[in-house]
Amino acid sequence: MHRKILVQKFGGTSVATHEARQLVCEKISKAISDGYKLVVVVSAMGRKGQPYATDTLITVAKESNPDLNKRELDSIMCCGEMIAAVVMAATLQSSGIDAVMMTGGQAGITTDDNFGNSRILSIDTSTILNLIAHNKIPVICGFQGITQQGAFTTLGRGGSDTTAAALGSALNADKVEIFTDVDGIMTADPNVVKNAQILDTITYAEISQLAHQGAKVIHPRAVEIAMHKNIPLVVRSTFSDAPGTLISASNNYEGAICTGIIDRIATGVTYIKQLSQFSVQLKRADSKTDVHQIFQALAEKQINVDLVNILPQEVLFTVSTDDTFDAKRRLTELGHVLQIQPDCAKISVVGGGMKDVPGVMANFVKALDEQNIPVLQTVDSQTTISALIHGQYLTEAVTALHDKFGLSQSCKKS
C-alpha cells in the first residue's frame, strides 16, 4: 500500500517565535488531516543577532578563537537546529501531536568530512519509516549530518533546503514543501521591483538558474536533488494560506489556466551585488599558458570567478568584493598587468522559453540602453542572459528588464 509521505521544511522565521510556531502547528495539522505521513525539517531559530541563530553561535565560538577549526565550528553550528527542533517538537506535543526530535545523524544522514560544506553520502531511512508507521512526527534538524566516524557536519548555507530535498528523495515522498516568510517565488526581488509577481509554477531548470544567479528563495542543491527523482517542490509561506509556487519538471500541470505566463519567454530577473571586474592583459606569446596561470593562481587561493570572457589580448572575469584584494595581490605578484572596476553588479534574465527565440538579446540590450545604463560585459546560455553593470544602476536595470520581458503580468491559479 502506498504511503503518502510529505516532507515539510520550516525556515528560521517560521520557528523563531511562539506565534510563528503555532502557525507551523496549523500547517502540520492540516497535512495530517489530508492523510499524509509527515516528516518535518527545521532551520535554526531566527536570523543574525537573535540568540539561537547560526551566525550568533558562530560569533560566540569565535570570541575564544577567531581561527576555530572547522570541525569544532560545525559542532556549534549544529546547535541552532537542535534547539529549534526541540522547541518545535515541544510545541507540537503541547498541541497533542506525537513529535520526536532527531538530529541529522539520528535521522540517518551520513556525509563526507568536508566540514562546513559537506555532501550527503547516504540516508538510512529505517528509523524515520518506523516512526511514521507508528503515527509519530519526526522533527529533524536541517543543515546537518554526521561522518562515518560520528562527527557533526554541516551542509553549507541553505543546507536545510538540501536536507528536506534529500529526505524527500530517500523516502520517495509525494512532495516537499519549503515554508518561508514569502508567499512564493517571485519574478524579481520585491525590494527592488515594486510590481514583482508571484509565480504559480516554475521548472527545476529555471529555479536552479535563478538560484545560481543570485535569487535566495531556495538552495540550488535542493532543487538538483529533487529533480533527480522528479519530486515536486512547493515554496510557501508559513504566515498565509497562499498556495505558493510549484517547482516541477514542466510548467504545464493540471490547474494552470493562465496560458500567457505559462508559455513565457522569461521567468524572472535576479542579481548579484558587490562584484569587481578584472581585466588582465595577456603578456605571453603562448596565451593559453598565460590564461591557465591566471585561473590556476586564483584557484589556489580558493577565489571563485564568474562572467569569464577570454579574448585574444585580455581576460575578463569577476570576483566578489571580499576577494578583490587577494586576487589583485596574487596576479600582481605573477607580473600581470590588470585593471579593476569595483562596485559592480551582475543582472540576469532567466527563462526556459528563451531557447532558440530570436531577438531576446536585442530586447535585453535595448532595455538597458533605454535607461542609459552602460554594459561592461555580457554572457549568455540557452536559458540565461547576464550582464555586468555599475552597481549604482542596479535598481533601474532590474526594473527595466522586468518590464521589458513582461514579467509584471499577474497570473493566478483558479
FIVEXTI-863814 format. One record per residue (C-alpha): x, y negated, z; residue number from 1. Coordinates in pm, 1 decimal. Example, Ala and Ser with C-alpha at 12.3 -4.5 7.8 and 13.67 -1.06 7.14 Angstrom:
BEGIN
+----------+----------+----------+-----+
:        u :        v :        w :   k :
+----------+----------+----------+-----+
:   1230.0 :    450.0 :    780.0 :   1 :
:   1367.0 :    106.0 :    714.0 :   2 :
+----------+----------+----------+-----+
# end
This chain:
BEGIN
+----------+----------+----------+-----+
:        u :        v :        w :   k :
+----------+----------+----------+-----+
:      0.0 :      0.0 :      0.0 :   1 :
:    136.7 :   -340.8 :    -99.8 :   2 :
:    205.6 :   -573.8 :    189.8 :   3 :
:    150.6 :   -940.0 :    114.8 :   4 :
:    468.8 :  -1092.9 :    253.8 :   5 :
:    510.1 :  -1468.4 :    277.3 :   6 :
:    827.8 :  -1647.2 :    384.7 :   7 :
:    772.9 :  -1996.2 :    525.8 :   8 :
:   1070.2 :  -2225.8 :    590.0 :   9 :
:   1027.2 :  -2536.9 :    806.8 :  10 :
:   1280.8 :  -2818.5 :    792.2 :  11 :
:   1422.3 :  -3026.3 :   1073.0 :  12 :
:   1148.9 :  -3289.9 :   1079.6 :  13 :
:    884.7 :  -3014.8 :   1092.7 :  14 :
:   1016.7 :  -2875.1 :   1422.4 :  15 :
:   1154.2 :  -3194.8 :   1579.8 :  16 :
:    854.6 :  -3295.2 :   1794.8 :  17 :
:    571.6 :  -3128.0 :   1984.2 :  18 :
:    317.0 :  -3282.2 :   1746.6 :  19 :
:    502.8 :  -3155.7 :   1438.3 :  20 :
:    535.4 :  -2806.0 :   1583.4 :  21 :
:    159.2 :  -2795.5 :   1639.5 :  22 :
:    115.0 :  -2865.1 :   1268.0 :  23 :
:    357.1 :  -2580.2 :   1195.1 :  24 :
:    138.3 :  -2353.1 :   1408.7 :  25 :
:   -159.6 :  -2451.8 :   1195.8 :  26 :
:     23.6 :  -2365.6 :    872.0 :  27 :
:    129.5 :  -2029.4 :   1014.9 :  28 :
:   -220.3 :  -1951.0 :   1147.2 :  29 :
:   -368.0 :  -2030.4 :    805.3 :  30 :
:   -124.1 :  -1792.3 :    635.1 :  31 :
:   -210.0 :  -1516.1 :    883.1 :  32 :
:   -581.1 :  -1569.0 :    823.2 :  33 :
:   -513.1 :  -1541.9 :    448.5 :  34 :
:   -383.2 :  -1190.1 :    508.9 :  35 :
:     -9.5 :  -1246.2 :    482.9 :  36 :
:    262.5 :  -1067.8 :    676.1 :  37 :
:    467.3 :  -1368.3 :    774.5 :  38 :
:    839.4 :  -1438.9 :    812.9 :  39 :
:    933.7 :  -1785.8 :    940.4 :  40 :
:   1268.7 :  -1961.4 :    889.8 :  41 :
:   1359.1 :  -2282.2 :   1074.9 :  42 :
:   1624.2 :  -2551.9 :   1047.7 :  43 :
:   1782.7 :  -2739.7 :   1336.7 :  44 :
:   1555.7 :  -2989.2 :   1513.0 :  45 :
:   1565.8 :  -3343.9 :   1382.3 :  46 :
:   1829.7 :  -3537.2 :   1196.3 :  47 :
:   2159.6 :  -3709.1 :   1269.1 :  48 :
:   2158.3 :  -3888.7 :   1604.6 :  49 :
:   1895.3 :  -3666.8 :   1760.7 :  50 :
:   2026.3 :  -3443.1 :   2042.3 :  51 :
:   1994.4 :  -3099.1 :   1877.3 :  52 :
:   2063.8 :  -3195.9 :   1515.3 :  53 :
:   2358.4 :  -3020.6 :   1349.6 :  54 :
:   2553.9 :  -3343.3 :   1296.9 :  55 :
:   2511.8 :  -3427.7 :   1665.4 :  56 :
:   2651.1 :  -3089.1 :   1770.2 :  57 :
:   2947.5 :  -3131.9 :   1535.6 :  58 :
:   3024.1 :  -3469.2 :   1693.8 :  59 :
:   3015.8 :  -3315.6 :   2042.1 :  60 :
:   3258.8 :  -3040.2 :   1940.6 :  61 :
:   3499.7 :  -3274.3 :   1763.5 :  62 :
:   3521.6 :  -3507.7 :   2061.1 :  63 :
:   3755.4 :  -3249.7 :   2213.7 :  64 :
:   3938.9 :  -3165.7 :   1891.7 :  65 :
:   3886.4 :  -3355.5 :   1563.3 :  66 :
:   4061.0 :  -3070.2 :   1377.1 :  67 :
:   3849.3 :  -2793.4 :   1526.9 :  68 :
:   3890.7 :  -2458.9 :   1348.8 :  69 :
:   3610.8 :  -2380.6 :   1101.1 :  70 :
:   3531.5 :  -2053.5 :   1276.7 :  71 :
:   3456.8 :  -2228.8 :   1606.5 :  72 :
:   3282.4 :  -2513.0 :   1424.7 :  73 :
:   3043.5 :  -2263.7 :   1264.0 :  74 :
:   2957.3 :  -2125.8 :   1607.6 :  75 :
:   2840.1 :  -2461.6 :   1739.9 :  76 :
:   2667.0 :  -2546.5 :   1411.8 :  77 :
:   2458.5 :  -2230.0 :   1451.8 :  78 :
:   2329.7 :  -2355.3 :   1787.5 :  79 :
:   2094.8 :  -2612.5 :   1635.4 :  80 :
:   1892.8 :  -2346.8 :   1455.7 :  81 :
:   1894.0 :  -2122.7 :   1762.9 :  82 :
:   1743.0 :  -2398.9 :   1976.4 :  83 :
:   1482.5 :  -2471.6 :   1709.0 :  84 :
:   1392.4 :  -2102.8 :   1668.5 :  85 :
:   1349.8 :  -2050.9 :   2043.8 :  86 :
:   1134.9 :  -2361.9 :   2082.7 :  87 :
:    925.7 :  -2275.0 :   1775.5 :  88 :
:    875.8 :  -1916.7 :   1896.8 :  89 :
:    771.0 :  -2050.0 :   2237.1 :  90 :
:    523.1 :  -2286.2 :   2071.6 :  91 :
:    371.7 :  -2002.9 :   1870.0 :  92 :
:    349.8 :  -1779.0 :   2177.2 :  93 :
:    163.5 :  -2051.0 :   2365.2 :  94 :
:    -85.8 :  -2055.0 :   2076.7 :  95 :
:   -146.5 :  -1681.7 :   2106.8 :  96 :
:     80.3 :  -1579.5 :   1816.8 :  97 :
:    325.0 :  -1296.7 :   1892.9 :  98 :
:    651.7 :  -1453.8 :   1776.1 :  99 :
:   1005.6 :  -1317.7 :   1810.0 : 100 :
:   1314.9 :  -1540.4 :   1780.9 : 101 :
:   1601.6 :  -1397.0 :   1574.8 : 102 :
:   1945.1 :  -1526.2 :   1484.2 : 103 :
:   2057.1 :  -1480.2 :   1126.6 : 104 :
:   2266.2 :  -1181.3 :   1233.1 : 105 :
:   1976.6 :  -1022.5 :   1422.2 : 106 :
:   1770.0 :  -1064.6 :   1106.1 : 107 :
:   2027.7 :   -851.5 :    921.5 : 108 :
:   2206.5 :  -1125.9 :    726.1 : 109 :
:   2571.6 :  -1033.5 :    665.4 : 110 :
:   2805.1 :  -1284.1 :    499.5 : 111 :
:   3165.7 :  -1319.3 :    394.2 : 112 :
:   3409.0 :  -1502.1 :    623.8 : 113 :
:   3430.5 :  -1829.6 :    428.5 : 114 :
:   3338.5 :  -2031.3 :    736.4 : 115 :
:   3141.1 :  -2345.4 :    661.8 : 116 :
:   3017.0 :  -2228.4 :    322.4 : 117 :
:   2963.7 :  -1852.4 :    344.9 : 118 :
:   2793.3 :  -1636.3 :     86.8 : 119 :
:   2539.5 :  -1370.1 :    175.9 : 120 :
:   2671.0 :  -1020.1 :    107.9 : 121 :
:   2369.1 :   -816.6 :    215.0 : 122 :
:   2046.9 :   -826.7 :    416.1 : 123 :
:   1926.6 :   -530.6 :    620.5 : 124 :
:   1551.1 :   -590.1 :    638.7 : 125 :
:   1466.1 :   -292.2 :    859.0 : 126 :
:   1423.2 :   -491.3 :   1181.7 : 127 :
:   1212.2 :   -758.0 :   1012.8 : 128 :
:    990.5 :   -497.9 :    844.3 : 129 :
:    941.9 :   -317.3 :   1174.5 : 130 :
:    834.6 :   -642.0 :   1344.7 : 131 :
:    585.3 :   -746.2 :   1078.5 : 132 :
:    444.9 :   -391.3 :   1066.0 : 133 :
:    353.1 :   -444.7 :   1431.9 : 134 :
:    196.5 :   -784.9 :   1354.7 : 135 :
:    479.8 :   -983.0 :   1509.0 : 136 :
:    613.5 :  -1303.6 :   1351.9 : 137 :
:    993.9 :  -1319.5 :   1319.8 : 138 :
:   1116.9 :  -1677.7 :   1369.8 : 139 :
:   1460.6 :  -1667.4 :   1208.7 : 140 :
:   1745.1 :  -1915.2 :   1231.1 : 141 :
:   1815.9 :  -2055.9 :    888.0 : 142 :
:   2159.3 :  -2162.2 :    765.0 : 143 :
:   2347.7 :  -1876.6 :    932.9 : 144 :
:   2459.6 :  -1515.8 :    929.8 : 145 :
:   2738.9 :  -1303.8 :   1069.9 : 146 :
:   3050.1 :  -1146.4 :    924.9 : 147 :
:   3107.0 :   -772.6 :    926.5 : 148 :
:   3323.1 :   -837.3 :   1232.8 : 149 :
:   3037.2 :  -1016.0 :   1412.9 : 150 :
:   3148.8 :  -1380.6 :   1386.2 : 151 :
:   2888.0 :  -1653.4 :   1331.7 : 152 :
:   2892.9 :  -1816.2 :    987.2 : 153 :
:   2703.0 :  -2096.8 :    817.4 : 154 :
:   2585.7 :  -2112.7 :    457.3 : 155 :
:   2667.1 :  -2475.7 :    377.9 : 156 :
:   2442.1 :  -2779.1 :    366.5 : 157 :
:   2086.1 :  -2690.6 :    271.5 : 158 :
:   2156.1 :  -2337.4 :    388.5 : 159 :
:   1814.0 :  -2286.5 :    547.8 : 160 :
:   1659.4 :  -2301.8 :    199.9 : 161 :
:   1910.2 :  -2036.3 :     95.9 : 162 :
:   1815.5 :  -1819.7 :    395.6 : 163 :
:   1446.6 :  -1840.2 :    308.9 : 164 :
:   1500.5 :  -1755.6 :    -57.8 : 165 :
:   1738.1 :  -1469.5 :     23.9 : 166 :
:   1492.4 :  -1320.2 :    272.8 : 167 :
:   1211.4 :  -1359.7 :     21.6 : 168 :
:   1419.3 :  -1177.2 :   -236.6 : 169 :
:   1525.1 :   -898.7 :      0.3 : 170 :
:   1167.3 :   -847.7 :    123.3 : 171 :
:   1011.0 :   -871.8 :   -225.6 : 172 :
:    788.3 :  -1147.3 :    -88.7 : 173 :
:    487.3 :  -1273.5 :   -281.3 : 174 :
:    626.1 :  -1625.9 :   -249.0 : 175 :
:    846.4 :  -1855.1 :    -42.0 : 176 :
:    710.1 :  -2183.6 :     91.2 : 177 :
:    954.2 :  -2464.9 :    175.2 : 178 :
:    790.3 :  -2708.8 :    417.7 : 179 :
:    936.2 :  -3055.8 :    447.6 : 180 :
:    820.8 :  -3414.8 :    506.5 : 181 :
:    721.5 :  -3489.9 :    144.8 : 182 :
:    416.0 :  -3368.8 :    -48.2 : 183 :
:    619.6 :  -3200.6 :   -320.5 : 184 :
:    893.0 :  -3253.5 :   -576.7 : 185 :
:    871.4 :  -3596.5 :   -735.7 : 186 :
:    969.0 :  -3727.7 :  -1077.3 : 187 :
:   1216.9 :  -3964.2 :   -908.8 : 188 :
:   1323.9 :  -4084.2 :   -566.7 : 189 :
:   1018.7 :  -4280.4 :   -440.4 : 190 :
:   1253.7 :  -4512.9 :   -251.8 : 191 :
:   1388.2 :  -4622.0 :   -590.5 : 192 :
:   1089.2 :  -4577.7 :   -824.9 : 193 :
:    764.5 :  -4700.0 :   -671.9 : 194 :
:    538.3 :  -4515.5 :   -919.1 : 195 :
:    715.0 :  -4178.5 :   -894.6 : 196 :
:    471.5 :  -3888.7 :   -925.3 : 197 :
:    445.7 :  -3550.3 :   -756.7 : 198 :
:    495.3 :  -3262.3 :   -999.6 : 199 :
:    241.4 :  -2979.4 :   -984.4 : 200 :
:    485.7 :  -2735.8 :  -1143.0 : 201 :
:    848.9 :  -2716.1 :  -1243.0 : 202 :
:   1067.1 :  -2435.2 :  -1374.6 : 203 :
:   1359.7 :  -2276.7 :  -1193.3 : 204 :
:   1595.2 :  -2416.0 :  -1457.2 : 205 :
:   1462.2 :  -2769.4 :  -1428.4 : 206 :
:   1473.3 :  -2788.3 :  -1049.3 : 207 :
:   1821.9 :  -2635.4 :  -1047.9 : 208 :
:   1940.6 :  -2913.3 :  -1277.5 : 209 :
:   1765.4 :  -3181.2 :  -1071.1 : 210 :
:   1925.9 :  -3045.5 :   -754.1 : 211 :
:   2272.4 :  -3026.5 :   -909.4 : 212 :
:   2234.3 :  -3382.5 :  -1040.7 : 213 :
:   2152.2 :  -3531.3 :   -702.2 : 214 :
:   1791.3 :  -3453.8 :   -604.5 : 215 :
:   1787.0 :  -3339.2 :   -242.2 : 216 :
:   1447.8 :  -3171.1 :   -210.5 : 217 :
:   1575.1 :  -2810.6 :   -232.7 : 218 :
:   1914.7 :  -2645.0 :   -247.5 : 219 :
:   2011.9 :  -2507.8 :   -593.3 : 220 :
:   2145.3 :  -2183.0 :   -441.2 : 221 :
:   1798.2 :  -2111.9 :   -305.9 : 222 :
:   1646.0 :  -2165.4 :   -649.5 : 223 :
:   1900.3 :  -1937.2 :   -816.8 : 224 :
:   1833.3 :  -1657.9 :   -565.5 : 225 :
:   1456.0 :  -1682.1 :   -611.8 : 226 :
:   1491.9 :  -1699.4 :   -990.1 : 227 :
:   1690.3 :  -1373.4 :   -994.4 : 228 :
:   1390.8 :  -1185.9 :   -850.4 : 229 :
:   1127.4 :  -1416.4 :  -1007.8 : 230 :
:    981.8 :  -1509.2 :   -667.2 : 231 :
:    772.2 :  -1828.0 :   -675.3 : 232 :
:    884.3 :  -2114.5 :   -453.1 : 233 :
:    643.7 :  -2380.2 :   -329.4 : 234 :
:    766.8 :  -2711.1 :   -185.0 : 235 :
:    501.3 :  -2852.3 :     50.2 : 236 :
:    456.1 :  -3097.0 :    335.2 : 237 :
:    403.5 :  -2991.1 :    694.7 : 238 :
:    220.4 :  -3317.2 :    752.5 : 239 :
:    -53.4 :  -3293.2 :    487.5 : 240 :
:   -271.6 :  -3040.1 :    307.8 : 241 :
:   -132.8 :  -3130.6 :    -35.7 : 242 :
:    -76.5 :  -2815.9 :   -246.9 : 243 :
:    283.5 :  -2910.3 :   -320.6 : 244 :
:    497.4 :  -2819.3 :   -621.4 : 245 :
:    520.1 :  -2466.7 :   -760.4 : 246 :
:    864.0 :  -2358.4 :   -883.0 : 247 :
:    849.5 :  -2059.5 :  -1116.0 : 248 :
:    978.1 :  -1922.8 :  -1444.3 : 249 :
:    725.7 :  -2118.3 :  -1651.6 : 250 :
:    520.7 :  -2435.6 :  -1623.6 : 251 :
:    224.3 :  -2251.3 :  -1773.9 : 252 :
:     29.8 :  -2098.1 :  -1489.8 : 253 :
:   -334.9 :  -2041.9 :  -1410.2 : 254 :
:   -492.0 :  -2359.6 :  -1273.3 : 255 :
:   -271.5 :  -2607.9 :  -1459.4 : 256 :
:   -512.4 :  -2827.9 :  -1652.0 : 257 :
:   -308.7 :  -3135.4 :  -1745.9 : 258 :
:   -150.2 :  -3038.4 :  -2075.8 : 259 :
:     20.9 :  -3374.5 :  -2120.2 : 260 :
:    262.7 :  -3332.5 :  -1830.0 : 261 :
:    299.1 :  -2954.7 :  -1861.1 : 262 :
:    434.7 :  -2999.6 :  -2215.7 : 263 :
:    662.0 :  -3282.4 :  -2105.4 : 264 :
:    998.2 :  -3361.5 :  -2258.5 : 265 :
:   1146.0 :  -3481.1 :  -1930.1 : 266 :
:   1070.5 :  -3356.8 :  -1580.6 : 267 :
:   1247.5 :  -3608.4 :  -1361.9 : 268 :
:   1516.2 :  -3870.1 :  -1316.7 : 269 :
:   1777.9 :  -3839.9 :  -1045.0 : 270 :
:   2109.9 :  -3990.9 :   -944.9 : 271 :
:   2434.9 :  -3953.6 :   -752.6 : 272 :
:   2588.1 :  -4262.7 :   -593.2 : 273 :
:   2935.1 :  -4350.8 :   -466.9 : 274 :
:   3147.6 :  -4227.7 :   -755.8 : 275 :
:   3472.6 :  -4355.2 :   -904.5 : 276 :
:   3554.7 :  -4321.9 :  -1272.6 : 277 :
:   3914.3 :  -4225.1 :  -1359.2 : 278 :
:   4070.8 :  -4293.7 :  -1697.2 : 279 :
:   4404.1 :  -4110.1 :  -1721.1 : 280 :
:   4635.3 :  -4173.5 :  -2015.0 : 281 :
:   4783.3 :  -3860.9 :  -2174.8 : 282 :
:   5159.6 :  -3906.2 :  -2169.8 : 283 :
:   5296.3 :  -3592.7 :  -2333.1 : 284 :
:   5315.4 :  -3470.7 :  -2688.4 : 285 :
:   5161.8 :  -3146.5 :  -2566.6 : 286 :
:   4835.3 :  -3295.1 :  -2441.8 : 287 :
:   4694.4 :  -2953.2 :  -2343.5 : 288 :
:   4970.0 :  -2914.8 :  -2086.3 : 289 :
:   4904.7 :  -3268.4 :  -1965.0 : 290 :
:   4530.0 :  -3207.5 :  -1922.4 : 291 :
:   4593.3 :  -2881.5 :  -1738.3 : 292 :
:   4833.5 :  -3054.0 :  -1497.3 : 293 :
:   4576.8 :  -3325.2 :  -1416.7 : 294 :
:   4297.3 :  -3089.6 :  -1323.6 : 295 :
:   4526.5 :  -2837.3 :  -1154.5 : 296 :
:   4662.5 :  -3111.9 :   -929.7 : 297 :
:   4311.7 :  -3217.9 :   -828.6 : 298 :
:   4202.3 :  -2858.8 :   -772.0 : 299 :
:   4495.7 :  -2801.0 :   -537.4 : 300 :
:   4368.1 :  -3093.1 :   -327.9 : 301 :
:   4013.7 :  -2946.6 :   -342.2 : 302 :
:   3884.6 :  -3254.3 :   -522.4 : 303 :
:   3573.0 :  -3192.5 :   -731.0 : 304 :
:   3548.0 :  -3364.4 :  -1068.7 : 305 :
:   3243.1 :  -3439.9 :  -1281.8 : 306 :
:   3149.8 :  -3610.7 :  -1609.1 : 307 :
:   3463.0 :  -3481.4 :  -1780.7 : 308 :
:   3547.9 :  -3615.5 :  -2127.7 : 309 :
:   3878.6 :  -3507.9 :  -2287.7 : 310 :
:   3980.5 :  -3741.8 :  -2568.9 : 311 :
:   4296.0 :  -3743.5 :  -2786.2 : 312 :
:   4470.4 :  -4011.1 :  -2577.5 : 313 :
:   4292.3 :  -4009.7 :  -2242.3 : 314 :
:   4090.4 :  -3804.3 :  -1998.6 : 315 :
:   3779.7 :  -3945.8 :  -1830.2 : 316 :
:   3618.2 :  -3799.5 :  -1520.0 : 317 :
:   3457.7 :  -3898.0 :  -1191.2 : 318 :
:   3528.9 :  -3812.0 :   -829.0 : 319 :
:   3341.5 :  -3908.1 :   -514.1 : 320 :
:   3431.8 :  -4234.2 :   -344.2 : 321 :
:   3564.9 :  -4034.2 :    -48.5 : 322 :
:   3813.6 :  -3852.0 :   -273.3 : 323 :
:   3929.3 :  -4157.2 :   -469.8 : 324 :
:   4236.4 :  -4241.2 :   -261.0 : 325 :
:   4370.3 :  -3883.4 :   -257.1 : 326 :
:   4309.4 :  -3837.6 :   -630.6 : 327 :
:   4483.3 :  -4164.5 :   -714.7 : 328 :
:   4782.7 :  -4085.4 :   -494.5 : 329 :
:   4828.0 :  -3734.5 :   -633.9 : 330 :
:   4805.3 :  -3834.4 :  -1000.7 : 331 :
:   5032.0 :  -4134.8 :   -948.2 : 332 :
:   5290.2 :  -3907.9 :   -783.2 : 333 :
:   5289.9 :  -3699.4 :  -1101.3 : 334 :
:   5363.6 :  -4009.1 :  -1307.8 : 335 :
:   5023.4 :  -4052.3 :  -1471.3 : 336 :
:   4905.0 :  -4395.5 :  -1580.4 : 337 :
:   4543.6 :  -4442.2 :  -1478.9 : 338 :
:   4263.2 :  -4690.9 :  -1436.8 : 339 :
:   3989.3 :  -4658.6 :  -1176.5 : 340 :
:   3640.2 :  -4803.7 :  -1188.8 : 341 :
:   3494.6 :  -4789.1 :   -835.0 : 342 :
:   3132.1 :  -4812.0 :   -718.6 : 343 :
:   2973.0 :  -4613.1 :   -999.6 : 344 :
:   2656.0 :  -4406.2 :  -1013.3 : 345 :
:   2556.1 :  -4110.0 :  -1228.2 : 346 :
:   2197.1 :  -4115.5 :  -1352.5 : 347 :
:   2039.0 :  -3810.7 :  -1515.3 : 348 :
:   1721.6 :  -3726.4 :  -1702.7 : 349 :
:   1632.9 :  -3357.1 :  -1671.2 : 350 :
:   1377.7 :  -3156.3 :  -1864.9 : 351 :
:   1341.6 :  -2821.0 :  -2034.6 : 352 :
:   1140.0 :  -2990.9 :  -2308.0 : 353 :
:   1442.6 :  -3188.3 :  -2433.2 : 354 :
:   1589.4 :  -2887.9 :  -2612.4 : 355 :
:   1600.7 :  -2939.4 :  -2989.7 : 356 :
:   1387.7 :  -3257.5 :  -2972.5 : 357 :
:   1524.3 :  -3537.8 :  -3194.4 : 358 :
:   1550.3 :  -3887.6 :  -3050.8 : 359 :
:   1590.6 :  -3802.1 :  -2682.5 : 360 :
:   1938.8 :  -3953.2 :  -2658.1 : 361 :
:   1820.1 :  -4255.6 :  -2856.2 : 362 :
:   1543.0 :  -4319.1 :  -2605.4 : 363 :
:   1784.0 :  -4270.3 :  -2315.8 : 364 :
:   2030.1 :  -4526.2 :  -2450.3 : 365 :
:   1752.4 :  -4767.1 :  -2552.9 : 366 :
:   1602.1 :  -4766.9 :  -2203.0 : 367 :
:   1933.2 :  -4880.5 :  -2056.4 : 368 :
:   2009.4 :  -5123.3 :  -2337.3 : 369 :
:   1673.5 :  -5297.2 :  -2289.6 : 370 :
:   1779.3 :  -5373.0 :  -1931.2 : 371 :
:   2130.2 :  -5484.3 :  -2039.8 : 372 :
:   2286.5 :  -5200.1 :  -1838.9 : 373 :
:   2635.9 :  -5107.3 :  -1964.9 : 374 :
:   2702.5 :  -4735.6 :  -2012.3 : 375 :
:   3051.1 :  -4631.3 :  -1904.0 : 376 :
:   3031.4 :  -4265.4 :  -2005.2 : 377 :
:   2777.6 :  -4000.3 :  -2107.7 : 378 :
:   2746.2 :  -3623.1 :  -2108.0 : 379 :
:   2458.1 :  -3403.9 :  -2213.3 : 380 :
:   2332.8 :  -3047.2 :  -2238.7 : 381 :
:   2015.7 :  -2889.3 :  -2371.8 : 382 :
:   1826.4 :  -2979.9 :  -2053.3 : 383 :
:   2012.1 :  -3282.7 :  -1911.6 : 384 :
:   2139.7 :  -3621.7 :  -2025.7 : 385 :
:   2361.0 :  -3809.1 :  -1781.0 : 386 :
:   2526.3 :  -4149.8 :  -1790.9 : 387 :
:   2773.6 :  -4325.0 :  -1566.8 : 388 :
:   2687.2 :  -4684.7 :  -1484.1 : 389 :
:   2793.9 :  -4953.1 :  -1239.4 : 390 :
:   2629.4 :  -4883.5 :   -904.8 : 391 :
:   2469.9 :  -5228.2 :   -891.6 : 392 :
:   2233.7 :  -5127.1 :  -1176.0 : 393 :
:   2109.7 :  -4803.6 :  -1015.1 : 394 :
:   1753.6 :  -4905.4 :   -929.2 : 395 :
:   1692.7 :  -5076.4 :  -1264.9 : 396 :
:   1837.5 :  -4782.0 :  -1457.9 : 397 :
:   1639.3 :  -4508.7 :  -1281.3 : 398 :
:   1317.6 :  -4709.9 :  -1311.2 : 399 :
:   1377.1 :  -4783.0 :  -1680.8 : 400 :
:   1440.1 :  -4417.7 :  -1765.4 : 401 :
:   1140.4 :  -4307.2 :  -1559.0 : 402 :
:    918.1 :  -4542.8 :  -1758.4 : 403 :
:   1074.3 :  -4468.8 :  -2098.6 : 404 :
:   1012.1 :  -4093.6 :  -2065.8 : 405 :
:    652.2 :  -4136.4 :  -1948.6 : 406 :
:    703.4 :  -3994.1 :  -1601.2 : 407 :
:    469.0 :  -4245.1 :  -1436.3 : 408 :
:    173.6 :  -4048.5 :  -1575.9 : 409 :
:    -16.9 :  -3873.3 :  -1298.9 : 410 :
:   -103.6 :  -3505.6 :  -1325.0 : 411 :
:   -302.9 :  -3329.5 :  -1054.9 : 412 :
:   -448.1 :  -2982.2 :  -1029.1 : 413 :
:   -820.1 :  -2944.2 :  -1001.7 : 414 :
+----------+----------+----------+-----+
# end
